[in-house]
Amino acid sequence: QVQLVESGGGLVQPGGSLRLSCAASGRIFGTDEMSWYRQSPGRQRELVAQFIHDTNIHYADTVKGRFTISRDNAKNTMWLQMNNLKPEDTAVYYCHRVVWRSGVPSTYWGRGTQVTVSS
């Protein structure tokens, strides 16, 4: 059973930084899609940043230039470096993984880590 555990959330002032981590059980393969999503109260879960494969990266327009996604397959870990945080970045951030085996995808979610941006 694949498990994803997020950490690194917390309370930060506007303009501050946080680094989120997502630790995966078992080996991460280059073909795995790894993503960060977020959800704030009353809103749908939205994609923040995504690895389609190891080097194909996509960012939501709202975080471009401020957030950086990275991964180390050997350490089974993905990160989200968040800089110049804004109050509208406040949300629960989720790690998401799609594992492809023999052409069949399996989707996994972590439980999330709360990020609060407030003065």
Backbone hydrogen bonds, N-H to C=O, Kabsch-Sander energy under -0.5 kcal/mol:
donor,donor_aa,acceptor,acceptor_aa,energy
5,V,23,A,-2.2
7,S,21,S,-2.0
10,G,114,Q,-0.8
12,V,116,T,-2.7
15,G,85,L,-3.3
16,G,13,Q,-2.3
18,L,82,M,-2.1
20,L,80,L,-2.6
21,S,7,S,-2.7
22,C,78,M,-2.6
23,A,5,V,-2.7
24,A,22,C,-0.5
24,A,76,N,-2.9
25,S,3,Q,-2.4
28,I,73,N,-0.8
32,D,29,F,-1.8
33,E,98,V,-2.1
34,M,32,D,-0.6
34,M,51,F,-1.2
35,S,96,H,-2.7
36,W,49,A,-2.9
37,Y,94,Y,-2.7
38,R,46,E,-2.3
39,Q,92,V,-2.1
43,R,40,S,-2.2
46,E,38,R,-3.1
48,V,36,W,-3.0
49,A,36,W,-1.6
50,Q,58,H,-2.6
51,F,34,M,-3.5
52,I,50,Q,-0.6
52,I,56,N,-3.3
53,H,56,N,-0.6
54,D,30,G,-0.7
57,I,55,T,-0.9
58,H,50,Q,-2.5
60,A,48,V,-2.6
63,V,60,A,-1.7
64,K,60,A,-1.0
66,R,63,V,-2.3
67,F,63,V,-2.3
68,T,81,Q,-2.4
70,S,79,W,-1.9
72,D,77,T,-2.9
75,K,72,D,-0.9
76,N,73,N,-1.0
77,T,72,D,-1.8
78,M,22,C,-2.0
79,W,70,S,-2.9
80,L,20,L,-2.2
81,Q,68,T,-3.0
82,M,18,L,-3.2
82,M,80,L,-0.6
83,N,66,R,-2.0
83,N,81,Q,-0.6
84,N,15,G,-0.6
85,L,16,G,-2.4
89,D,86,K,-2.5
90,T,87,P,-1.8
91,A,115,V,-2.0
92,V,39,Q,-2.6
93,Y,91,A,-0.6
93,Y,113,T,-2.9
94,Y,37,Y,-2.9
96,H,35,S,-2.5
97,R,108,Y,-2.3
98,V,33,E,-2.6
99,V,97,R,-0.5
99,V,106,S,-2.8
100,W,98,V,-0.6
101,R,99,V,-0.6
101,R,104,V,-2.1
104,V,101,R,-1.9
106,S,99,V,-1.8
108,Y,97,R,-2.6
110,G,95,C,-2.1
111,R,4,L,-0.5
113,T,93,Y,-1.9
115,V,91,A,-2.8
116,T,10,G,-2.9
118,S,12,V,-2.1
118,S,116,T,-0.7
